[in-house]
Amino acid sequence: MSIKLVVLKSGETVITDAKELIVEDKVCGYLFNKPHKVEYRKPILLSEEAEMNSGEVQISLSPWILLTADKQIPVPTDWLVTMVDPLESVTEMYNEKVGEEVDD
């Protein structure tokens, strides 16, 4: 299992268990297993005394394509901007979320 954060051409950030799709020894795409869209925002601080650079962000995960029952979605390489390892806390959040989903 290789949990990755993927930034797509659309600007979306997706967290998924990504596997390479190889044809004739060339990576032609990735198979996203249980992909979830990552949405984040910095909380608004209403107090003048609060530290403005606290570094905290609120993260939410939701299924990347809401109206499908498919758990694995192929994505061509030309749709990826970059792929990186997520922070450990984000990986744990993802594993808890997809662990709660019922497998077919």
Residue pairs with C-beta under 8 A, 6 or more apart in sequence:
1 17
2 17
2 18
2 19
3 15
3 16
3 17
3 18
3 85
3 86
3 91
3 94
3 95
4 15
4 16
4 17
4 18
4 83
4 84
4 85
4 86
5 13
5 14
5 15
5 38
5 83
5 84
5 85
5 86
5 90
6 13
6 14
6 15
6 16
6 18
6 30
6 32
6 75
6 80
6 82
6 83
7 13
7 80
7 81
7 82
7 83
8 14
8 75
8 79
8 80
8 81
9 78
9 79
9 80
9 81
10 79
12 37
12 64
13 37
13 38
13 39
14 32
14 35
14 36
14 37
14 38
14 64
15 35
15 36
15 38
15 61
15 86
15 90
15 91
15 94
16 32
16 33
16 34
16 35
16 36
16 64
17 32
17 33
17 34
18 30
18 31
18 32
18 33
18 83
19 30
19 31
19 33
20 27
20 29
20 30
20 31
21 27
21 28
21 29
21 30
21 31
21 74
22 28
27 77
28 76
28 77
29 74
29 75
29 76
29 77
30 74
30 75
30 77
30 80
30 83
31 72
31 73
31 74
31 75
32 64
32 72
32 73
32 74
32 75
33 71
33 72
34 71
34 72
34 98
34 101
35 63
35 64
35 65
35 73
36 61
36 62
36 63
36 64
36 94
36 97
36 98
37 61
37 62
37 63
37 64
38 59
38 60
38 61
38 90
39 59
39 60
39 61
39 62
40 57
40 58
40 59
40 60
41 57
41 58
42 56
42 57
42 58
43 56
43 57
43 58
45 51
45 52
45 54
59 90
59 93
61 93
61 94
61 97
64 73
65 73
69 104
71 103
71 104
86 94
